[in-house]
């Protein structure tokens, strides 16, 4: 008789194949639990005011078998879900806290102050096994509330803060960031408040993946200081420039950010590298060579391209210094253009290869994909 750990290892190899997992689940009772664990890791339970009661009826049923396998849950309120309409969360939170495998939680469209006191207490005291927390379109009134929520999750590895708001930037003195935190995304919020809070911690978490969304000039000093403090910990940096002000946020970013401190930085993802479809006062492209030249460890660059016509690759009113980019890019292992355009991908690839001859001369260095995911 083979040990069950060996069977678990075999089933783990099929963790991304739902059909194979279904077959494994039918072999015997001992294979069922392991197969279900991987199967349910692919499913997301999205709870809203109109389906929360059905979900509770399902998992609280006397013969329910799925609660031990629920891994991912999203709590999504409607825009009008305030006050009375948020009471559904109070009922849900206590039940979710009993799910032993729940490690990924997304919360969207919720006002912290509009929650009942028991619901706020539940959010803080429960969900101790969470490894991934995603907060979108939420209002915390005070930054201290966000600090306490993050600090209350000791196993947290990944934090996403998108489109969050708070009026009071005061931090929570008792809020200590989990030392396990390694991935951070900040977008559409006061990034400087979050980054300054992290820097002020007794021990800075080892952030390996940092995503900043569209950079705002008031945040650039805090970003520069945070990156300097991270040093060799950082492996991947993702951001975008919007340049809504004359002079551009890229200039402010370059003035404060020195990537030479991040000696193990391997990958940069620059969204909206070419994005003339939306009007902007200035382009950030001219600052890219200066920014990248400071890194000695960089191997891969992913560049977002969104154009309506092939002529936008060589705009007359705001020329792109392709030779300067070619000189910087040719020292890298991979330059990947992530394209969203009505122009054929092959046509874009052909033109960019002509504009970057040094890079094109290196086999397979230039890559062109349609909004592909970033490889590990």
RABELMO-V135955 format. One line per field, one symbol per residue. burial: + if it has 16 or more other ideal C-beta (glycine too) atoms within 10 Angstrom, else -. Layout:
burial = ???
//
This chain:
burial = ------++--+--++-----+--++-----+--++++++++---+-+++--+--++--+-------+-+++++++++---++---+-+++-++--+--+-++++++++++++-++---++-++--++--+++++++++++-++++++++++++--+++++++-+-+----++--+-++--+++++++-++++++++++-----++-+++++++++++-++++++++++-+--+++++++++++----+++++++-++-+-++--++++++++++++---+-++++++++-++--+--+-++++++++----++------+-+--++-+++-+-++++++-+-+----++--+---+--++----++-+--------
//
